[in-house]
Structures are given as C-alpha cells and as structure tokens.
Amino acid sequence: MIRKKLTPYALMLFAGCFVLSSTVFAPPTFALEVFTAEVDKRVTKEKSATRSLFQKKGDDFLALAKRKQVYLDVKVVLDNKKRYQVMTRTEGDTRRYNVGCRFGSWGQLPMGYGIEYFIKIGDGKNSREVNIVLYPGSRTDHPDNDISCVYDKRYAKSAVLRVRGLYKVTTNEYPNRTDVQLRPISRNNLSAAERKILP
C-alpha cells in the first residue's frame, strides 16, 4: 500500500532530476571567437618568399585549428609578384589560380557555392606551413561574409585582399602542413550573446 503511493512520487522525482540534469549539465555550444590578422605577401628586396605577418607569427594561425567557430577578419597585402600564395578555384576544377586582386582593380570578388579561396601562411622553414582553405558561400545566404580587393593608404601600389565572415573550423593535419578549412555559418548558428560581439 505504502509502496503504491510512493511510486508516482518516485517517478516524479526521477523525471525532475532528469530535466534538471539535462539543463544544468547540458554540453555548452561552441563559443564564437574573433580572429583578426594582417599578412604581408609582397616580395622583399632580399627575394624572400614572403614577408612577415603583422602582429602574428605563422604558428599563431595554428590557433585557428583549435577553434570551432570564428568571426574572421584577415587582410592580405598583395603585389602580384608572388604566385601560389593566395589563390582561388571553383568546385570541380583541379587547378588553383592566382586571385584577381591587384592595385587599381578594387571591388568585391566572386562568392558562391563551390568557390574556394586558398591562403598560404607559413613558409615551412621558420614555422609550420599553414594553409587556410576557405569556402565563403554566397553573399545572399551568408550576408556577414565578404571577400573583396580593397585599397589601404598604408600600402602604396599594393592591393589588400580582405576576408571577413562567420565560419565553422575543420582541420586536416599532414606531415608537412596543417590545412585549416573554413566553412560558412550564419547568425542563426550563434547565441544572442555571441551575436552581440559581432562588428
């Protein structure tokens, strides 16, 4: 008799504990982090492959590999003298081509399904080679994302490739390099608090 009366209460207590545990101990969502950098890809007088990064070292880009979601704002200074450093291709194409960003040819660059941008960061000598492989998505579906060739008065006779947007991070490790793949996400993937930190 007592057992029958306690059973419904026991079930209610169990259910309450289950709801509480799922609320308190639920795994946190991937926090959004902001990653900004400037990269100099102009050839120096010493004919080195690339110049140094502003404010960051090549290995600092490995920090991207440990993140899950980022708001990215990277500027790459170009002079059109160095090949295979900043490139693009469309899905199904086996070759990459130099990105069409040069002094005087400023404006938005192509975005859309299957369009990829490739930025080589480290040279593999002084730091681990890090390749950013970025899929910006379309401007319609991902309005926070943009890839443009812009003017910056700090760099005379150079163009600046500016990459901005929200991305999910996927990483592939190889013996001689790390590929950091960035795939587009939208604000709907973010919490209200994360949306507040966006520029």
Sequence and secondary structure as in RCSB ss.txt:
>XXXX:A:sequence
MIRKKLTPYALMLFAGCFVLSSTVFAPPTFALEVFTAEVDKRVTKEKSATRSLFQKKGDDFLALAKRKQVYLDVK
VVLDNKKRYQVMTRTEGDTRRYNVGCRFGSWGQLPMGYGIEYFIKIGDGKNSREVNIVLYPGSRTDHPDNDISCV
YDKRYAKSAVLRVRGLYKVTTNEYPNRTDVQLRPISRNNLSAAERKILP
>XXXX:A:secstr
 HHHHHHHHHHHHHHHHHHHHHHHS      EEEEEEEEE    TT  S   EES  GGGGGGGGG SEEEEEEE
EEE S   SSEEEEETT S  EE S  TT  EE   BTTEEEEEE   SSSS EEEEEE  B TTT TT EEEEE
  TTSTT EEEEEEEEEEEEEEEETTEEEEEEEE  GGGS HHHHHT  
